[in-house]
Amino acid sequence: MRARSDEVTTRFNHSAVRQRRQRPLWQNVIMTVVGFDLSTVFRTVAEAIPDNDILIWRDRRLTYAQMDARIDGVAHYLASRGLGCHTERNELAGHESGQDHIGLYLRNGNEYLEAMVAGYRARVAPFNVNYRYVEEELFYLLNDAGARALVYAGEFAPHVQAVSERLPNLEVLIQVADGSGNPLLPGAVDYESITATPPPDGEMPTPRGDDLYILYTGGTTGMPKGVLWRQHDIFMSAMGGRPFTGGPELTSYQDLTDQASAAAGLRSFLVLPPLMHGAAQWGVFNTISAGGWVAIPEDVTRFDADAILRLAARERVLSIPVVGDAMARPLVDAIEKSDYDLSGLMALTNGGAPLSPTVRDRLLAALPNLIIMDAVGASESGAQMTSIATKGAEVAAATFTPMADTTVVAADFSRVLQPGDGEGWLARRVFVPLGYLGDAQKTARTFPTIDGVRFSIPGDKARYLIDGRVELLGRDSVTINSGGEKIFAEEVERAIASHPCVYDVVVTGRPSERWGNEVVAIVQLAQGKTATDAELVEACRPHIAQYKIPKAFVRTDKVLRSPAGKADYRWAKALAAETVGS
């Protein structure tokens, strides 16, 4: 049973840290029960290795101490504007928030990480804003979140101005200069001007493990929803509290200090996915928890594979994350055509979208010492399963080793399945979210209680194998019911992607008089390559049953994906519908 927030005793004042630099942070914290909060996580590491680099971007090399001081300034500013926590967690239902919310409407950069941690330090809950949104989508998100503050890049100022008049609660605007030339909006402050803000009158609030971490879902199949996590739970689930691949979890800030000090500077992470995407945030915090550093490509507006690899070679980056073939394929194309010194690169991690066997094999052929880790997780579940591939090792498609608290539950939610019991819902227990912001009904559906245990069941179908591994079948929301048979889009996508001429693919359904719905593949072929429908069908036959093979293949110049690399199924469905009868 988790302790309530008022049962976690802390005697630590963030505003007084600078007067106590001679003592490590953990010695200033007395706890009856450890409840990790993300502000104190960052500061603990900053206290342990203050002079180590935390972030490299363009001409900026920030140490932990430098970034921690900048975070202080932004946190002080937020507190001085009256933002913070107004109702403690133990007084609220799972779908409710007692904190003010601050949107982060930014591309990747040091400001994203600083503003995020500053929000936690001021007990203001940051949330991610998709920078590709048009004005109406932006309005929906800021209104749904009840945002009182927004940190936004200058390039997005016109969008913010267009919606702000309809958002009377949006009181605090902080604009990040980005070379766009857009002037400060009326009432806005320049981000850099607040990074040295002194503490407000009185004491800064003390962050708690019960404070919120908010992550809005991608919204690729519906409107995005804000997932509410306790910071302690998301830290333990996905942000460094315990290793993805197993091992002892952190039980105290002393453990964190020891871990960061022992591994200081060894782990490095190249931030390719947008920080508005959960996987990127989780990867960064895992790196911080290990005393490591992150590098950001100079150009954050486009994916430049050669520039990314030059950065990886120059800084000898240890790990590169990708989101499926959309990122991995252009990287391997560039690796095969060049002689970049990637001898420092040990791991490529994939999550959020499948990595096709073709691309995986090409990566391992080009970099024989590389470890490729496929990870499965969701905004509603955190990290759940992993699969490791190395050169010469056989890897079963879409099959993973689950973490200890990941399992499969029956289709009717009646029980937890045992290995070998077959198909059900992929589920997570122990460290799970509180709920969806403002939506009690969806909270109850996604986070049911089974045999007295609360689970997270976001909607992925899975098969529990006899050896304890889990075969991921696919998201139920993009499952196609054709002639009474359920067909998982991701399974068909993997089969089509096995054809060497296929650069990218997304599978959806469209209305059919005969079948109700029929499977359609939206295919982007590699530049200069061709493949007939018959050839694509033949590529599918070894992998999927006949009834799952698409009834039509629609060619497109480019498969539309989110900045995080996730397929846009709404776009695919609309495109498929346009081709009926063609």
Buried (B, 14 or more C-beta within 10 A) or exposed (E): EBBBBEEBEBEBBBBEBEEBEEEBBBBBBEBEEBBBBBBBBBBBBBBBBBEBBBBBBEEEEBBBBBBBBBBBBBBBBBBBBEBBBEEBBEEBEBBBBBBBBBBBBBBBBBBBBBBBBBBBBBBBBBBBBBBEBEBEBBBBBBBBBBBBBBBBBBBBBEBBBBBBEEBEEBBBBBBBBBEEEBEBBEEBBEBEBBBEBEBBEEEBBBBBBBBBBBBBBBBBBEEBBBBBBBBBBBBBBBBBBBBBEEEEEBEEBBBBBBBBBEBBEEBBBBBBBBBBBBBBBBBBBBBBBBBBBBBBBEEBEEBBBBBBBBBBBEBEBBBBBBBBBBBBBBBBBBBEEBEBEBEBBBBBBBBBBBBBBBBBBBBBEBBEEBBBBBBBBBBBBBBBBBBBBEBEEEBEBBBBBBBEBBBBBBEEBEEBBEEEBBBBBBBBBBBBBBBBBBBEEEBBEBBBEBEEBBBBBBBBBBBBBEEEBBBBBBBBEBBBEBEEEBBBBBBBBBBBBBBEBBBBBBBBBBEBEEBEBBBBBBBBBBEEEEBEEEEBBEBBEEBBEEEBBBBBBBEBEEBBBBBBBBBBBBBBBEBBEEEEEE
